[in-house]
Amino acid sequence: MTSTVGFGIDIGGSGMKAAPVDLSDAGKLLADRYRISTPTPATPDAVAEVVVELVQHFDWAGPVGIALPSVVRSGVVHSAANIDDSWIDVDAKALFSSVLGHEVVVMNDADAAGVAEMSFGAGVGRDGVVMALTFGTGIGSALFVDGHLVPNTELGHLEFRGESFERWAAASAKKREELSWKKWAARVSTYVQTIDALFSPDVLIVGGGASKSADKWVPFIETRPEIVVAEFANSAGIVGAAMASNGS
Ligand code: BGC
C-alpha cells in the first residue's frame, strides 16, 4: 500500500525548506516546515549537505521529493538561473539519493508548486489550460492542460527588453528597485498579458512568496484570464515535492 505521508524539500535562491506532508488530508503539513538558508555558493555538494540536515531534522526515513529552481529531466539538472552554475548537467537524483540513502524524486520547483495547487489548492477541478506562476526570486511557471502538467516550461525566461522577464517582473525586482505594490503590479500585468497572448490560459494561479501579500497587488493586475491566488503560498513546493516522493 502507498503511504499517505510524503516528505518534500523546496530548494530556493535564499532558503531550503522541508516538511512531512499528509497527502490524504488536503496536503497538510504534519509539522512546521524547517528552513535553513541556502548555502553560498549553492554548489551541488553544499546543497546536498543541507538536504541531509533537513531530512535528519525530521528523522525521516522514507522517499524524499526535492524541488529545484531548474529544468529537471530524468533527475538531471539542465538550467541554473538562481543557483550555482555548477549544477548544470548534475544528476541531482543520483547525488541526493547517494548522500541520503533514500529513494529520491527531483523536479522543477514551479512544477511542484503547480501540482500541489491543482491537487489540493486553487486549481482543484480546473480543466482546460491552467497556468500557475510563482513570483519570488525568479518567476516560475507550470502549465496544465486538463490537469496534466507540461513540465519545465520556464516562462520566467521569456525575453523582454533584452533580458529575462523575471529580472524585471519577479518579486525580487520589486525589492531591488524599491517599487510600490502598484508599480510592480503594472509590470506583472505586462508579463501576464504576454503569457495570455502566447497561451490563452483559462485560469492563472498566482503564487510564490509574493502571494502572501496578494491583496496588495493582485487586484491591480490587468489581464483577460481569471486570476486566482495560490492557497499554499510558500509551502506549495514542499507539498508538490512530497506528492512526487510518494508517487502521487
Ligand atoms: C528558474 C525556474 C524556476 C523559477 C522559480 C527561474 O529562474 O529558471 O526553473 O522555476 O526561477 O524559482
py3Dmol code that shows the C-alpha trace and the ligand (Angstrom):
import py3Dmol

protein = """\
ATOM      1  CA  MET A   1       0.000   0.000   0.000  1.00  0.00           C
ATOM      2  CA  THR A   2       1.300   3.508  -0.796  1.00  0.00           C
ATOM      3  CA  SER A   3       1.974   5.600   2.295  1.00  0.00           C
ATOM      4  CA  THR A   4      -0.202   8.674   2.665  1.00  0.00           C
ATOM      5  CA  VAL A   5       2.666  10.648   4.150  1.00  0.00           C
ATOM      6  CA  GLY A   6       5.297  12.161   1.882  1.00  0.00           C
ATOM      7  CA  PHE A   7       8.336  14.329   2.526  1.00  0.00           C
ATOM      8  CA  GLY A   8       9.158  17.383   0.452  1.00  0.00           C
ATOM      9  CA  ILE A   9      12.088  19.770   0.232  1.00  0.00           C
ATOM     10  CA  ASP A  10      11.910  23.043  -1.682  1.00  0.00           C
ATOM     11  CA  ILE A  11      15.273  24.498  -2.632  1.00  0.00           C
ATOM     12  CA  GLY A  12      15.109  28.217  -3.340  1.00  0.00           C
ATOM     13  CA  GLY A  13      17.563  31.007  -4.021  1.00  0.00           C
ATOM     14  CA  SER A  14      17.598  32.110  -0.366  1.00  0.00           C
ATOM     15  CA  GLY A  15      16.153  29.260   1.700  1.00  0.00           C
ATOM     16  CA  MET A  16      15.773  25.485   1.715  1.00  0.00           C
ATOM     17  CA  LYS A  17      12.542  24.342   3.360  1.00  0.00           C
ATOM     18  CA  ALA A  18      11.231  20.911   4.269  1.00  0.00           C
ATOM     19  CA  ALA A  19       8.311  19.190   5.956  1.00  0.00           C
ATOM     20  CA  PRO A  20       6.467  15.890   6.075  1.00  0.00           C
ATOM     21  CA  VAL A  21       3.083  16.194   4.375  1.00  0.00           C
ATOM     22  CA  ASP A  22      -0.169  14.328   4.911  1.00  0.00           C
ATOM     23  CA  LEU A  23      -1.296  13.519   1.388  1.00  0.00           C
ATOM     24  CA  SER A  24      -4.588  12.038   2.493  1.00  0.00           C
ATOM     25  CA  ASP A  25      -5.632  15.294   4.144  1.00  0.00           C
ATOM     26  CA  ALA A  26      -5.521  18.150   1.636  1.00  0.00           C
ATOM     27  CA  GLY A  27      -1.733  18.340   1.582  1.00  0.00           C
ATOM     28  CA  LYS A  28      -1.499  19.422   5.206  1.00  0.00           C
ATOM     29  CA  LEU A  29       1.998  19.871   6.633  1.00  0.00           C
ATOM     30  CA  LEU A  30       2.411  17.412   9.502  1.00  0.00           C
ATOM     31  CA  ALA A  31       4.948  19.624  11.260  1.00  0.00           C
ATOM     32  CA  ASP A  32       6.142  23.214  10.993  1.00  0.00           C
ATOM     33  CA  ARG A  33       8.369  23.494   7.992  1.00  0.00           C
ATOM     34  CA  TYR A  34      12.050  23.669   8.804  1.00  0.00           C
ATOM     35  CA  ARG A  35      14.139  26.233   6.925  1.00  0.00           C
ATOM     36  CA  ILE A  36      17.881  26.521   6.504  1.00  0.00           C
ATOM     37  CA  SER A  37      19.463  29.330   4.457  1.00  0.00           C
ATOM     38  CA  THR A  38      20.655  28.206   1.053  1.00  0.00           C
ATOM     39  CA  PRO A  39      24.458  27.950   1.243  1.00  0.00           C
ATOM     40  CA  THR A  40      26.536  30.395  -0.783  1.00  0.00           C
ATOM     41  CA  PRO A  41      27.740  29.422  -3.230  1.00  0.00           C
ATOM     42  CA  ALA A  42      24.853  26.983  -3.715  1.00  0.00           C
ATOM     43  CA  THR A  43      27.022  24.266  -5.211  1.00  0.00           C
ATOM     44  CA  PRO A  44      25.647  20.721  -5.523  1.00  0.00           C
ATOM     45  CA  ASP A  45      27.762  19.387  -2.628  1.00  0.00           C
ATOM     46  CA  ALA A  46      26.917  22.284  -0.300  1.00  0.00           C
ATOM     47  CA  VAL A  47      23.203  21.979  -1.074  1.00  0.00           C
ATOM     48  CA  ALA A  48      23.333  18.192  -0.650  1.00  0.00           C
ATOM     49  CA  GLU A  49      24.766  18.651   2.869  1.00  0.00           C
ATOM     50  CA  VAL A  50      21.818  20.862   3.829  1.00  0.00           C
ATOM     51  CA  VAL A  51      19.389  18.343   2.310  1.00  0.00           C
ATOM     52  CA  VAL A  52      20.823  15.716   4.668  1.00  0.00           C
ATOM     53  CA  GLU A  53      20.388  18.103   7.631  1.00  0.00           C
ATOM     54  CA  LEU A  54      16.756  18.771   6.695  1.00  0.00           C
ATOM     55  CA  VAL A  55      15.936  15.089   6.439  1.00  0.00           C
ATOM     56  CA  GLN A  56      17.730  14.298   9.714  1.00  0.00           C
ATOM     57  CA  HIS A  57      15.883  17.110  11.473  1.00  0.00           C
ATOM     58  CA  PHE A  58      12.636  15.191  10.945  1.00  0.00           C
ATOM     59  CA  ASP A  59      14.195  11.713  11.381  1.00  0.00           C
ATOM     60  CA  TRP A  60      12.604  10.923   8.048  1.00  0.00           C
ATOM     61  CA  ALA A  61      13.437   7.504   6.628  1.00  0.00           C
ATOM     62  CA  GLY A  62      11.187   7.243   3.565  1.00  0.00           C
ATOM     63  CA  PRO A  63      11.397   8.520  -0.008  1.00  0.00           C
ATOM     64  CA  VAL A  64      12.116  12.242  -0.486  1.00  0.00           C
ATOM     65  CA  GLY A  65      10.801  14.657  -3.121  1.00  0.00           C
ATOM     66  CA  ILE A  66      13.042  17.603  -3.944  1.00  0.00           C
ATOM     67  CA  ALA A  67      12.092  20.735  -5.894  1.00  0.00           C
ATOM     68  CA  LEU A  68      14.842  22.769  -7.561  1.00  0.00           C
ATOM     69  CA  PRO A  69      14.673  26.118  -9.408  1.00  0.00           C
ATOM     70  CA  SER A  70      15.883  24.444 -12.595  1.00  0.00           C
ATOM     71  CA  VAL A  71      14.860  22.466 -15.621  1.00  0.00           C
ATOM     72  CA  VAL A  72      14.999  18.851 -14.423  1.00  0.00           C
ATOM     73  CA  ARG A  73      14.681  15.955 -16.832  1.00  0.00           C
ATOM     74  CA  SER A  74      15.028  12.368 -15.616  1.00  0.00           C
ATOM     75  CA  GLY A  75      16.666  13.634 -12.441  1.00  0.00           C
ATOM     76  CA  VAL A  76      19.326  15.663 -14.297  1.00  0.00           C
ATOM     77  CA  VAL A  77      19.569  19.461 -13.928  1.00  0.00           C
ATOM     78  CA  HIS A  78      19.661  21.427 -17.180  1.00  0.00           C
ATOM     79  CA  SER A  79      19.493  25.080 -16.120  1.00  0.00           C
ATOM     80  CA  ALA A  80      20.721  27.232 -13.245  1.00  0.00           C
ATOM     81  CA  ALA A  81      19.272  30.740 -13.136  1.00  0.00           C
ATOM     82  CA  ASN A  82      19.186  31.315  -9.375  1.00  0.00           C
ATOM     83  CA  ILE A  83      21.525  28.578  -8.184  1.00  0.00           C
ATOM     84  CA  ASP A  84      25.201  27.954  -8.852  1.00  0.00           C
ATOM     85  CA  ASP A  85      26.157  27.287 -12.490  1.00  0.00           C
ATOM     86  CA  SER A  86      27.947  24.116 -11.423  1.00  0.00           C
ATOM     87  CA  TRP A  87      24.505  22.434 -11.203  1.00  0.00           C
ATOM     88  CA  ILE A  88      24.252  22.192 -14.972  1.00  0.00           C
ATOM     89  CA  ASP A  89      24.317  18.536 -16.078  1.00  0.00           C
ATOM     90  CA  VAL A  90      24.436  17.253 -12.483  1.00  0.00           C
ATOM     91  CA  ASP A  91      22.428  14.087 -11.884  1.00  0.00           C
ATOM     92  CA  ALA A  92      20.623  15.522  -8.850  1.00  0.00           C
ATOM     93  CA  LYS A  93      18.617  12.361  -8.276  1.00  0.00           C
ATOM     94  CA  ALA A  94      21.813  10.290  -8.059  1.00  0.00           C
ATOM     95  CA  LEU A  95      23.578  12.899  -5.894  1.00  0.00           C
ATOM     96  CA  PHE A  96      20.768  13.248  -3.344  1.00  0.00           C
ATOM     97  CA  SER A  97      19.974   9.550  -3.171  1.00  0.00           C
ATOM     98  CA  SER A  98      23.628   8.718  -2.552  1.00  0.00           C
ATOM     99  CA  VAL A  99      24.009  11.229   0.324  1.00  0.00           C
ATOM    100  CA  LEU A 100      20.644  10.330   1.837  1.00  0.00           C
ATOM    101  CA  GLY A 101      20.494   6.619   1.171  1.00  0.00           C
ATOM    102  CA  HIS A 102      16.794   7.134   0.388  1.00  0.00           C
ATOM    103  CA  GLU A 103      14.763   6.975  -2.767  1.00  0.00           C
ATOM    104  CA  VAL A 104      14.595  10.491  -4.272  1.00  0.00           C
ATOM    105  CA  VAL A 105      12.459  12.255  -6.885  1.00  0.00           C
ATOM    106  CA  VAL A 106      13.662  15.623  -8.232  1.00  0.00           C
ATOM    107  CA  MET A 107      11.549  18.132 -10.116  1.00  0.00           C
ATOM    108  CA  ASN A 108      11.253  21.817 -11.026  1.00  0.00           C
ATOM    109  CA  ASP A 109      10.029  23.982  -8.119  1.00  0.00           C
ATOM    110  CA  ALA A 110       7.235  25.758 -10.015  1.00  0.00           C
ATOM    111  CA  ASP A 111       6.017  22.431 -11.389  1.00  0.00           C
ATOM    112  CA  ALA A 112       5.924  21.089  -7.822  1.00  0.00           C
ATOM    113  CA  ALA A 113       4.013  24.152  -6.616  1.00  0.00           C
ATOM    114  CA  GLY A 114       1.584  23.913  -9.522  1.00  0.00           C
ATOM    115  CA  VAL A 115       0.902  20.227  -8.911  1.00  0.00           C
ATOM    116  CA  ALA A 116       0.120  20.987  -5.247  1.00  0.00           C
ATOM    117  CA  GLU A 117      -2.325  23.735  -6.208  1.00  0.00           C
ATOM    118  CA  MET A 118      -4.020  21.581  -8.854  1.00  0.00           C
ATOM    119  CA  SER A 119      -4.453  18.675  -6.435  1.00  0.00           C
ATOM    120  CA  PHE A 120      -5.290  20.386  -3.172  1.00  0.00           C
ATOM    121  CA  GLY A 121      -5.477  24.146  -3.684  1.00  0.00           C
ATOM    122  CA  ALA A 122      -6.603  26.881  -6.051  1.00  0.00           C
ATOM    123  CA  GLY A 123      -6.586  24.642  -9.137  1.00  0.00           C
ATOM    124  CA  VAL A 124      -8.833  21.840  -7.872  1.00  0.00           C
ATOM    125  CA  GLY A 125     -11.398  20.887 -10.512  1.00  0.00           C
ATOM    126  CA  ARG A 126      -9.974  23.301 -13.100  1.00  0.00           C
ATOM    127  CA  ASP A 127      -9.855  21.756 -16.549  1.00  0.00           C
ATOM    128  CA  GLY A 128      -8.730  23.493 -19.721  1.00  0.00           C
ATOM    129  CA  VAL A 129      -5.484  25.449 -19.799  1.00  0.00           C
ATOM    130  CA  VAL A 130      -4.261  26.492 -16.369  1.00  0.00           C
ATOM    131  CA  MET A 131      -1.053  28.445 -15.885  1.00  0.00           C
ATOM    132  CA  ALA A 132       0.421  28.544 -12.396  1.00  0.00           C
ATOM    133  CA  LEU A 133       3.012  31.270 -11.873  1.00  0.00           C
ATOM    134  CA  THR A 134       5.262  31.795  -8.851  1.00  0.00           C
ATOM    135  CA  PHE A 135       6.647  35.221  -8.026  1.00  0.00           C
ATOM    136  CA  GLY A 136       9.724  35.123  -5.825  1.00  0.00           C
ATOM    137  CA  THR A 137      13.437  35.411  -6.558  1.00  0.00           C
ATOM    138  CA  GLY A 138      12.549  34.388 -10.102  1.00  0.00           C
ATOM    139  CA  ILE A 139       9.303  33.721 -11.929  1.00  0.00           C
ATOM    140  CA  GLY A 140       8.360  30.061 -12.165  1.00  0.00           C
ATOM    141  CA  SER A 141       5.700  28.608 -14.436  1.00  0.00           C
ATOM    142  CA  ALA A 142       3.704  25.389 -14.547  1.00  0.00           C
ATOM    143  CA  LEU A 143       1.352  24.695 -17.428  1.00  0.00           C
ATOM    144  CA  PHE A 144      -1.579  22.267 -17.079  1.00  0.00           C
ATOM    145  CA  VAL A 145      -3.855  21.034 -19.815  1.00  0.00           C
ATOM    146  CA  ASP A 146      -6.922  19.282 -18.424  1.00  0.00           C
ATOM    147  CA  GLY A 147      -4.988  18.662 -15.226  1.00  0.00           C
ATOM    148  CA  HIS A 148      -1.908  17.236 -16.962  1.00  0.00           C
ATOM    149  CA  LEU A 149       1.382  19.015 -16.357  1.00  0.00           C
ATOM    150  CA  VAL A 150       3.578  20.092 -19.273  1.00  0.00           C
ATOM    151  CA  PRO A 151       6.854  20.164 -17.299  1.00  0.00           C
ATOM    152  CA  ASN A 152       9.780  22.606 -17.393  1.00  0.00           C
ATOM    153  CA  THR A 153       8.073  25.474 -19.219  1.00  0.00           C
ATOM    154  CA  GLU A 154      10.459  28.135 -17.790  1.00  0.00           C
ATOM    155  CA  LEU A 155       8.284  31.064 -18.834  1.00  0.00           C
ATOM    156  CA  GLY A 156      10.023  33.455 -16.442  1.00  0.00           C
ATOM    157  CA  HIS A 157      12.766  33.458 -19.027  1.00  0.00           C
ATOM    158  CA  LEU A 158      10.697  34.809 -21.873  1.00  0.00           C
ATOM    159  CA  GLU A 159      12.702  37.704 -23.202  1.00  0.00           C
ATOM    160  CA  PHE A 160      11.620  41.252 -22.512  1.00  0.00           C
ATOM    161  CA  ARG A 161      13.635  44.339 -23.464  1.00  0.00           C
ATOM    162  CA  GLY A 162      16.733  42.237 -23.999  1.00  0.00           C
ATOM    163  CA  GLU A 163      16.622  40.393 -20.659  1.00  0.00           C
ATOM    164  CA  SER A 164      14.641  37.720 -18.847  1.00  0.00           C
ATOM    165  CA  PHE A 165      11.130  38.825 -17.911  1.00  0.00           C
ATOM    166  CA  GLU A 166      11.839  37.614 -14.364  1.00  0.00           C
ATOM    167  CA  ARG A 167      14.663  40.113 -13.957  1.00  0.00           C
ATOM    168  CA  TRP A 168      12.082  42.884 -14.460  1.00  0.00           C
ATOM    169  CA  ALA A 169       8.886  41.412 -13.009  1.00  0.00           C
ATOM    170  CA  ALA A 170       9.816  38.881 -10.279  1.00  0.00           C
ATOM    171  CA  ALA A 171       9.174  39.840  -6.646  1.00  0.00           C
ATOM    172  CA  SER A 172      12.941  40.299  -6.321  1.00  0.00           C
ATOM    173  CA  ALA A 173      12.739  43.174  -8.852  1.00  0.00           C
ATOM    174  CA  LYS A 174      10.190  44.918  -6.617  1.00  0.00           C
ATOM    175  CA  LYS A 175      12.604  44.664  -3.714  1.00  0.00           C
ATOM    176  CA  ARG A 176      15.740  45.534  -5.683  1.00  0.00           C
ATOM    177  CA  GLU A 177      14.193  48.625  -7.285  1.00  0.00           C
ATOM    178  CA  GLU A 178      12.044  49.533  -4.261  1.00  0.00           C
ATOM    179  CA  LEU A 179       8.883  49.591  -6.368  1.00  0.00           C
ATOM    180  CA  SER A 180       5.466  50.242  -4.844  1.00  0.00           C
ATOM    181  CA  TRP A 181       2.997  47.337  -4.996  1.00  0.00           C
ATOM    182  CA  LYS A 182       1.061  49.214  -7.672  1.00  0.00           C
ATOM    183  CA  LYS A 183       4.120  49.863  -9.841  1.00  0.00           C
ATOM    184  CA  TRP A 184       5.193  46.267  -9.529  1.00  0.00           C
ATOM    185  CA  ALA A 185       1.652  45.041 -10.317  1.00  0.00           C
ATOM    186  CA  ALA A 186       1.839  47.049 -13.576  1.00  0.00           C
ATOM    187  CA  ARG A 187       4.931  45.022 -14.509  1.00  0.00           C
ATOM    188  CA  VAL A 188       3.180  41.794 -13.569  1.00  0.00           C
ATOM    189  CA  SER A 189       0.272  42.899 -15.791  1.00  0.00           C
ATOM    190  CA  THR A 190       2.624  43.292 -18.771  1.00  0.00           C
ATOM    191  CA  TYR A 191       4.030  39.858 -18.022  1.00  0.00           C
ATOM    192  CA  VAL A 192       0.712  38.042 -17.707  1.00  0.00           C
ATOM    193  CA  GLN A 193      -0.617  39.813 -20.815  1.00  0.00           C
ATOM    194  CA  THR A 194       2.344  38.299 -22.687  1.00  0.00           C
ATOM    195  CA  ILE A 195       1.548  34.884 -21.212  1.00  0.00           C
ATOM    196  CA  ASP A 196      -2.069  35.345 -22.312  1.00  0.00           C
ATOM    197  CA  ALA A 197      -1.039  36.311 -25.860  1.00  0.00           C
ATOM    198  CA  LEU A 198       1.044  33.132 -26.127  1.00  0.00           C
ATOM    199  CA  PHE A 199      -1.034  30.537 -24.241  1.00  0.00           C
ATOM    200  CA  SER A 200      -4.594  31.854 -23.803  1.00  0.00           C
ATOM    201  CA  PRO A 201      -4.964  30.244 -20.375  1.00  0.00           C
ATOM    202  CA  ASP A 202      -8.440  29.869 -18.895  1.00  0.00           C
ATOM    203  CA  VAL A 203      -7.097  30.437 -15.401  1.00  0.00           C
ATOM    204  CA  LEU A 204      -3.943  31.940 -13.946  1.00  0.00           C
ATOM    205  CA  ILE A 205      -2.891  30.809 -10.465  1.00  0.00           C
ATOM    206  CA  VAL A 206      -0.537  33.330  -8.893  1.00  0.00           C
ATOM    207  CA  GLY A 207       1.702  32.034  -6.136  1.00  0.00           C
ATOM    208  CA  GLY A 208       5.213  32.148  -4.702  1.00  0.00           C
ATOM    209  CA  GLY A 209       6.415  34.258  -1.776  1.00  0.00           C
ATOM    210  CA  ALA A 210       4.585  37.363  -3.040  1.00  0.00           C
ATOM    211  CA  SER A 211       1.215  35.605  -2.807  1.00  0.00           C
ATOM    212  CA  LYS A 212       1.342  36.039   0.992  1.00  0.00           C
ATOM    213  CA  SER A 213       0.562  39.733   0.327  1.00  0.00           C
ATOM    214  CA  ALA A 214      -1.788  39.014  -2.592  1.00  0.00           C
ATOM    215  CA  ASP A 215      -4.335  41.660  -1.564  1.00  0.00           C
ATOM    216  CA  LYS A 216      -1.715  44.371  -2.118  1.00  0.00           C
ATOM    217  CA  TRP A 217      -1.034  43.631  -5.790  1.00  0.00           C
ATOM    218  CA  VAL A 218      -3.342  41.030  -7.322  1.00  0.00           C
ATOM    219  CA  PRO A 219      -6.331  43.454  -7.518  1.00  0.00           C
ATOM    220  CA  PHE A 220      -4.189  45.763  -9.686  1.00  0.00           C
ATOM    221  CA  ILE A 221      -3.362  43.143 -12.305  1.00  0.00           C
ATOM    222  CA  GLU A 222      -4.998  43.921 -15.605  1.00  0.00           C
ATOM    223  CA  THR A 223      -5.470  40.888 -17.783  1.00  0.00           C
ATOM    224  CA  ARG A 224      -8.143  38.823 -19.502  1.00  0.00           C
ATOM    225  CA  PRO A 225      -7.949  35.365 -17.847  1.00  0.00           C
ATOM    226  CA  GLU A 226      -9.445  34.683 -14.452  1.00  0.00           C
ATOM    227  CA  ILE A 227      -6.830  35.072 -11.727  1.00  0.00           C
ATOM    228  CA  VAL A 228      -6.875  33.007  -8.562  1.00  0.00           C
ATOM    229  CA  VAL A 229      -4.423  33.231  -5.697  1.00  0.00           C
ATOM    230  CA  ALA A 230      -2.461  30.112  -4.746  1.00  0.00           C
ATOM    231  CA  GLU A 231      -3.628  28.579  -1.498  1.00  0.00           C
ATOM    232  CA  PHE A 232      -0.341  27.107  -0.351  1.00  0.00           C
ATOM    233  CA  ALA A 233       1.718  30.290  -0.838  1.00  0.00           C
ATOM    234  CA  ASN A 234       5.272  29.407   0.152  1.00  0.00           C
ATOM    235  CA  SER A 235       4.566  25.786   1.059  1.00  0.00           C
ATOM    236  CA  ALA A 236       3.334  24.688  -2.376  1.00  0.00           C
ATOM    237  CA  GLY A 237       6.771  23.487  -3.495  1.00  0.00           C
ATOM    238  CA  ILE A 238       7.129  21.316  -0.381  1.00  0.00           C
ATOM    239  CA  VAL A 239       3.665  19.800  -0.870  1.00  0.00           C
ATOM    240  CA  GLY A 240       4.221  19.103  -4.603  1.00  0.00           C
ATOM    241  CA  ALA A 241       7.633  17.564  -3.903  1.00  0.00           C
ATOM    242  CA  ALA A 242       6.128  15.433  -1.132  1.00  0.00           C
ATOM    243  CA  MET A 243       3.456  14.232  -3.553  1.00  0.00           C
ATOM    244  CA  ALA A 244       6.179  13.193  -6.004  1.00  0.00           C
ATOM    245  CA  SER A 245       8.073  11.386  -3.214  1.00  0.00           C
ATOM    246  CA  ASN A 246       5.006   9.287  -2.659  1.00  0.00           C
ATOM    247  CA  GLY A 247       4.414   8.622  -6.351  1.00  0.00           C
ATOM    248  CA  SER A 248       1.253  10.796  -6.476  1.00  0.00           C
TER     249      SER A 248
END
"""
ligand_1 = """\
12
BGC
C 14.107 29.171 -12.871
C 12.915 28.239 -12.840
C 12.199 28.360 -11.507
C 11.866 29.809 -11.204
C 11.263 29.961 -9.822
C 13.662 30.578 -12.549
O 14.764 31.431 -12.539
O 14.706 29.151 -14.153
O 13.336 26.913 -13.035
O 11.025 27.598 -11.550
O 13.034 30.607 -11.261
O 12.121 29.532 -8.829
"""
view = py3Dmol.view(width=600, height=400)
view.addModel(protein, "pdb")
view.setStyle({"model": 0}, {"cartoon": {"style": "trace"}})
view.addModel(ligand_1, "xyz")
view.setStyle({"model": 1}, {"stick": {}})
view.zoomTo()
view.show()
